[in-house]
């Protein structure tokens, strides 16, 4: 999964020199499951729902990881300039076209309909990120450096 490989890259030093200003949405898999159940069992539920807790930059994720796991892992501490990431993008399995169209572009999702129609409340991203990384450690997918 992309979330697992990204978290491993945060912890194994792949991005220790910095991460690009890429925005992503965060949602806990438990919230996704809850939304599916509520959509199926809420008689008045209708339409499509955006199921997302919050948006965050990669550096925000790194900062949450550092806050919870300290300096045991080489989490990124700075944001890499777009032009630099554009130059080295192929080394990270990204195209320069992808960098041009995505780095530095903030995304925003409106989850208000899922909150209203399904009565959703979302697990805070800090908890989701911390528990996701801990699960990777518990599963032996990443060792301390």
C-alpha positions as CSV (number, residue, x, y, z in Angstrom):
1,X,0.0,0.0,0.0
2,X,1.1,3.5,-0.7
3,X,0.6,4.6,2.9
4,X,2.8,1.8,4.2
5,X,5.6,2.5,1.7
6,X,5.5,6.2,2.4
7,X,5.7,5.7,6.2
8,X,8.6,3.3,5.7
9,X,10.3,6.0,3.6
10,X,9.8,8.5,6.4
11,X,11.5,6.1,8.9
12,X,14.2,4.6,6.8
13,X,15.9,7.9,5.8
14,X,14.7,8.0,2.2
15,X,13.5,11.6,2.8
16,X,16.0,12.6,5.5
17,X,17.3,15.5,3.4
18,X,13.7,16.9,3.0
19,X,10.3,16.3,1.5
20,X,8.6,18.1,-1.3
21,X,5.6,20.3,-0.5
22,X,3.1,17.6,-1.3
23,X,-0.3,17.7,0.2
24,X,-2.3,14.6,1.0
25,X,-5.5,13.7,2.7
26,X,-5.5,11.6,5.8
27,X,-8.3,9.2,6.9
28,X,-8.0,6.4,9.3
29,X,-9.1,3.0,7.9
30,X,-11.3,2.6,10.9
31,X,-13.2,5.7,9.9
32,X,-13.6,4.4,6.3
33,X,-15.1,1.2,7.7
34,X,-17.4,3.1,10.0
35,X,-18.5,5.3,7.1
36,X,-19.3,2.2,5.0
37,X,-21.4,0.7,7.8
38,X,-23.2,3.9,8.5
39,X,-24.0,4.4,4.8
40,X,-25.4,0.9,4.7
41,X,-27.5,1.1,7.9
42,X,-28.5,4.8,8.0
43,X,-32.0,4.8,6.4
44,X,-31.8,8.5,5.4
45,X,-28.2,8.4,4.0
46,X,-28.0,9.3,0.4
47,X,-25.5,10.4,-2.3
48,X,-21.7,10.3,-2.2
49,X,-19.6,11.2,0.8
50,X,-16.1,12.5,1.1
51,X,-14.5,10.5,3.9
52,X,-11.4,12.3,5.0
53,X,-10.2,13.6,8.3
54,X,-7.9,16.3,7.3
55,X,-5.3,17.4,4.7
56,X,-1.6,17.6,5.6
57,X,1.7,18.3,4.0
58,X,4.4,15.6,4.1
59,X,6.4,17.7,6.4
60,X,3.4,17.9,8.8
61,X,3.4,14.1,8.9
62,X,7.1,14.0,9.6
63,X,6.7,16.5,12.4
64,X,3.9,14.3,14.0
65,X,6.1,11.2,13.7
66,X,9.1,13.1,15.3
67,X,6.9,14.3,18.1
68,X,5.8,10.7,18.9
69,X,8.9,8.7,18.1
70,X,11.7,11.3,18.7
71,X,15.0,11.0,17.0
72,X,15.0,7.2,16.8
73,X,14.3,7.5,13.1
74,X,15.7,10.0,10.5
75,X,12.4,11.8,9.8
76,X,12.6,14.7,7.4
77,X,13.1,18.1,9.1
78,X,12.7,20.4,6.1
79,X,10.8,21.0,3.0
80,X,12.8,20.5,-0.3
81,X,12.5,23.3,-2.8
82,X,10.2,22.4,-5.8
83,X,13.0,22.9,-8.4
84,X,15.3,20.5,-6.5
85,X,12.7,17.8,-6.2
86,X,11.8,18.4,-9.9
87,X,15.5,17.6,-10.8
88,X,15.6,14.4,-8.8
89,X,12.0,13.2,-9.1
90,X,12.9,10.2,-11.3
91,X,15.0,8.8,-8.4
92,X,11.8,8.7,-6.3
93,X,9.7,7.1,-9.0
94,X,8.0,10.4,-9.8
95,X,7.9,12.2,-13.2
96,X,8.8,15.8,-13.6
97,X,5.4,16.4,-15.0
98,X,3.9,15.0,-11.7
99,X,6.1,17.4,-9.7
100,X,5.2,20.4,-11.9
101,X,1.4,19.7,-11.5
102,X,1.4,18.6,-7.8
103,X,4.2,20.0,-5.7
104,X,3.2,23.2,-4.0
105,X,-0.5,22.8,-4.8
106,X,-2.7,22.7,-1.7
107,X,-5.6,20.3,-1.7
108,X,-8.8,20.8,0.3
109,X,-11.6,18.4,0.9
110,X,-15.0,19.1,2.4
111,X,-16.2,16.3,4.6
112,X,-19.1,18.3,6.0
113,X,-21.7,16.2,4.2
114,X,-20.3,12.9,5.7
115,X,-20.4,14.5,9.1
116,X,-24.0,15.7,8.6
117,X,-25.5,12.8,6.6
118,X,-23.7,9.9,8.3
119,X,-23.0,11.6,11.7
120,X,-19.3,10.9,11.2
121,X,-16.6,12.1,13.5
122,X,-13.0,11.5,12.5
123,X,-10.1,10.1,14.4
124,X,-7.5,13.0,14.7
125,X,-4.7,12.6,12.1
126,X,-2.1,12.7,14.9
127,X,-3.5,9.5,16.3
128,X,-3.9,7.9,12.9
129,X,-0.3,8.7,11.9
130,X,1.2,7.6,15.2
131,X,-0.7,4.3,15.3
132,X,0.0,3.6,11.7
133,X,3.7,4.0,12.2
134,X,3.6,1.9,15.4
135,X,1.8,-0.9,13.5
136,X,4.6,-0.8,10.9
137,X,7.1,-1.2,13.7
138,X,5.1,-3.9,15.4
139,X,4.9,-5.8,12.1
140,X,8.7,-5.7,11.7
141,X,8.5,-3.7,8.5
142,X,11.1,-1.2,9.7
143,X,14.0,-1.4,12.1
144,X,15.5,1.4,14.1
145,X,18.5,3.0,12.4
